[in-house]
Amino acid sequence: MQDNDNRKMQTGISSLDPILDGGVPPGSVILLFGDLGGGNYEFAYSSLVNILPLMEGAAPEGLLIPREIRYITFTRLKEDVRREILSSFRKDGLERMIDSVRFDDLSERYFDKSVVPDDWYSPSDIISRMEKRSDYKNILSVLFDVMNSAQDDSLVIVDSITDVATQHDIPNLWSDLTGFLRGFQRIAKKKNITIYLLLSRGVIGTARELELADIADAVLLFKWEESTGARRQRVMYFEKFRGVMPHLEERDLVKFAVRITTAGGFEVSNIRVII
């Protein structure tokens, strides 16, 4: 790991970075764990969109700006993710800036050997697909190759670890996944790469959710709660953050009400104090 002990990587979320004294420790594996629509995707999208303009300038003292942003998908098309991000934000120049994001679409490997018809997920011809299968690598091996090719000091978004977890939800394959993720954490530290792992709540069993949470450096929980007048409110909890949690707890900054806007994306709108 590079000697950046005191530097922080900004999340790009202006209402959150000051709470984190500038950002998150580079090399952190951060599990964005959420209810459906709870805000974990909006957090990742907002971070990406707001960091892009920063990458065109010099890093302020004490802060680290990613050299590149990688967005890894297993089941979603690059064009679909790109379209969703562009339609979610009103930001000048976003279409130009988003072209600098490197999208790694691993859907061919994910769906290979599944019941899904080849022409639903692969534009290549049958001969090319057969050649690929003769040199078959499982999805974890391909993900390993992507991480090895990522630049140091980068931001990597994995959309989503839920997809991989459901494929490995039997004992012998589950141990492969957890072992891989522990290695994933080591390479993140070695290359100073900050990683967002998106995980949908309630898809895999609670015990396995806890095991993934144990591996991660940080766990941000996004959920819906009933507020005054029986209105639903998105909230975000810092469940865990190695090296950061003591500072948050000292200031009672553990639970936040959030909102999502087209201008700023994910915003902390009302800091709630835990008593």
C-alpha positions in Angstrom: 0.0 0.0 0.0 1.2 3.5 -0.8 2.2 5.9 1.9 -1.1 7.9 1.9 -1.9 7.3 5.6 -3.3 10.7 6.2 -5.1 11.4 2.9 -8.8 10.8 2.3 -10.6 10.0 -0.9 -13.7 12.1 -1.3 -17.1 10.4 -1.7 -18.1 13.5 -3.8 -21.2 13.9 -1.6 -20.8 17.4 -0.3 -23.1 17.0 2.7 -21.2 13.8 3.8 -17.5 14.4 3.2 -17.2 17.1 6.0 -18.7 14.6 8.4 -16.0 12.1 7.4 -13.3 14.8 7.7 -12.8 15.0 4.0 -13.7 11.5 2.8 -13.0 7.8 3.3 -9.6 6.2 3.9 -8.3 5.1 0.4 -8.2 1.3 0.0 -11.5 0.8 1.9 -13.9 -1.9 0.8 -17.3 -0.4 1.6 -20.4 -2.5 1.6 -23.4 -0.4 0.4 -26.1 -2.6 1.9 -29.7 -1.6 1.3 -33.4 -2.2 1.1 -34.9 -2.0 -2.4 -34.9 1.7 -3.3 -33.3 2.5 0.0 -30.5 4.7 -1.5 -27.4 2.5 -1.9 -27.5 2.8 -5.7 -28.1 6.5 -5.5 -25.1 6.8 -3.1 -22.9 5.1 -5.7 -24.2 7.0 -8.6 -23.9 10.4 -6.8 -20.4 9.6 -5.7 -19.4 8.7 -9.3 -21.1 11.8 -10.8 -19.7 14.3 -8.3 -16.1 12.9 -8.4 -15.9 13.1 -12.2 -15.4 17.0 -12.2 -12.8 16.7 -9.5 -10.7 14.4 -11.7 -10.2 17.2 -14.1 -8.4 19.4 -11.5 -5.6 19.1 -8.9 -6.3 17.3 -5.7 -6.6 19.6 -2.6 -4.0 19.1 0.1 -4.7 16.0 2.2 -7.2 14.6 -0.3 -6.9 11.9 -3.0 -8.8 12.1 -6.3 -9.2 8.8 -8.1 -7.0 8.2 -11.1 -9.9 6.3 -12.7 -13.4 5.1 -12.0 -14.3 1.5 -12.9 -17.9 0.3 -12.9 -18.3 -3.5 -12.9 -21.6 -5.1 -13.9 -22.6 -8.8 -14.0 -26.1 -8.7 -15.4 -26.7 -5.1 -16.5 -25.8 -3.6 -19.8 -23.3 -0.7 -19.8 -25.7 1.3 -21.9 -28.5 0.7 -19.3 -26.3 1.9 -16.4 -25.1 4.9 -18.3 -28.6 5.9 -19.3 -29.9 5.6 -15.8 -27.1 7.8 -14.4 -27.6 10.5 -17.1 -31.4 10.5 -16.5 -31.0 10.9 -12.7 -28.9 14.0 -12.6 -29.0 17.5 -14.0 -25.3 18.4 -14.4 -23.7 20.3 -17.2 -21.2 18.2 -19.2 -22.1 15.0 -17.5 -22.5 13.1 -20.8 -19.0 14.0 -21.8 -17.5 13.2 -18.3 -19.2 9.9 -18.0 -17.4 8.7 -21.1 -14.2 8.6 -18.9 -15.7 5.9 -16.7 -14.5 2.5 -17.6 -17.4 0.1 -17.6 -16.6 -3.6 -17.3 -19.5 -5.7 -18.5 -19.0 -9.3 -17.2 -22.5 -10.5 -18.3 -21.2 -12.9 -20.9 -19.2 -14.8 -18.3 -22.0 -14.5 -15.7 -24.7 -16.0 -18.0 -22.4 -18.5 -19.7 -23.4 -22.1 -19.0 -26.8 -20.8 -17.7 -30.3 -21.5 -19.2 -30.3 -18.0 -20.7 -30.1 -18.1 -24.5 -26.8 -17.0 -25.8 -28.2 -14.3 -28.1 -29.9 -12.6 -25.1 -26.6 -11.5 -23.6 -23.8 -12.0 -26.1 -23.4 -10.2 -29.4 -20.7 -12.6 -30.6 -21.3 -15.5 -33.0 -21.5 -19.2 -32.0 -17.9 -19.9 -33.0 -16.5 -17.1 -30.8 -18.6 -18.2 -27.9 -17.4 -21.8 -28.2 -13.8 -20.6 -28.3 -14.3 -18.6 -25.1 -15.9 -21.7 -23.4 -12.9 -23.8 -24.3 -10.8 -21.4 -22.2 -13.5 -21.1 -19.5 -12.9 -18.9 -16.4 -15.4 -18.6 -13.6 -16.8 -15.2 -12.7 -14.5 -14.8 -9.7 -11.4 -15.3 -11.9 -12.6 -12.7 -14.4 -13.3 -10.3 -11.5 -9.8 -10.9 -10.3 -8.4 -10.0 -13.8 -10.4 -6.7 -13.7 -9.0 -5.8 -10.3 -5.5 -6.5 -11.4 -5.9 -4.2 -14.4 -7.3 -1.3 -12.3 -5.0 1.6 -11.7 -3.7 2.3 -8.2 -5.6 5.1 -6.4 -8.9 4.3 -8.2 -12.6 4.0 -7.3 -14.3 0.7 -8.3 -18.0 0.1 -8.1 -19.2 -3.5 -8.1 -22.8 -3.8 -9.3 -23.7 -6.0 -7.6 -22.2 -8.5 -5.2 -25.8 -9.7 -4.8 -25.6 -11.2 -8.3 -22.4 -13.1 -7.5 -23.6 -14.2 -4.0 -26.8 -15.8 -5.4 -24.7 -17.8 -7.8 -22.5 -19.0 -4.9 -25.2 -19.7 -2.3 -24.2 -23.3 -1.6 -21.6 -24.3 1.0 -18.6 -25.2 -1.3 -19.1 -22.2 -3.6 -19.9 -19.8 -0.8 -16.4 -20.5 0.8 -14.9 -19.7 -2.7 -16.7 -16.3 -2.7 -15.8 -15.3 0.9 -12.2 -16.4 0.3 -12.1 -14.3 -2.8 -13.5 -11.2 -1.1 -10.9 -11.5 1.6 -8.3 -11.4 -1.1 -10.2 -8.6 -2.7 -9.8 -6.6 0.4 -6.0 -7.2 0.4 -5.6 -6.1 -3.2 -7.6 -3.0 -2.4 -5.1 -2.1 0.3 -2.1 -2.9 -1.8 -3.3 -0.8 -4.8 -5.0 1.9 -2.7 -8.3 1.2 -4.5 -11.6 2.3 -2.8 -14.3 -0.3 -3.6 -18.1 0.1 -3.3 -19.8 -3.3 -3.1 -23.6 -3.0 -3.7 -25.6 -5.6 -1.8 -29.4 -5.9 -1.8 -30.9 -6.6 1.7 -32.9 -9.8 2.2 -31.8 -11.7 -1.0 -29.4 -14.0 0.8 -29.7 -15.3 4.3 -29.0 -13.1 7.3 -25.9 -15.2 8.4 -24.4 -14.7 5.0 -25.1 -11.0 4.9 -23.3 -10.8 8.3 -20.3 -12.7 6.9 -20.0 -10.3 4.0 -20.3 -7.4 6.4 -17.5 -8.9 8.5 -15.2 -9.0 5.5 -15.8 -5.4 4.5 -14.0 -2.4 6.1 -17.2 -0.4 6.2 -20.9 -1.2 6.1 -23.4 1.5 5.2 -27.0 0.4 5.7 -29.7 2.1 3.6 -33.3 1.4 4.7 -36.8 2.8 4.8 -38.4 4.0 8.1 -41.8 5.4 8.9 -41.6 9.1 10.0 -44.1 11.6 11.3 -47.4 11.3 9.6 -46.6 7.7 8.4 -44.5 9.0 5.6 -41.7 6.8 4.5 -38.2 8.2 4.9 -34.9 6.9 3.7 -32.2 6.6 6.4 -28.5 5.7 6.3 -26.7 4.0 9.2 -23.0 3.6 9.6 -23.0 0.1 10.9 -19.3 -0.3 10.8 -16.2 1.7 9.6 -12.8 0.5 10.6 -10.7 3.4 11.7 -13.5 5.9 11.3 -16.3 4.6 13.6 -14.8 5.9 16.9 -14.8 9.5 15.5 -18.4 9.2 14.3 -19.6 7.7 17.6 -17.8 10.4 19.6 -19.9 13.0 17.8 -23.1 10.9 17.7 -23.0 10.8 13.9 -24.2 7.3 13.2 -27.7 7.6 11.7 -28.8 10.1 9.0 -31.9 11.0 7.2 -31.2 11.4 3.5 -33.0 12.6 0.4 -32.3 12.2 -3.3 -32.5 15.1 -5.7 -31.8 15.6 -9.4 -29.4 18.4 -8.6 -27.2 16.9 -6.0 -28.2 13.2 -6.0 -27.7 11.6 -2.6 -27.8 14.2 0.1 -27.7 14.1 3.9 -30.6 16.4 4.7 -31.0 16.0 8.4 -28.4 14.6 10.7 -30.0 12.6 13.5 -28.3 12.3 16.8 -28.3 9.0 18.6 -29.0 9.4 22.3 
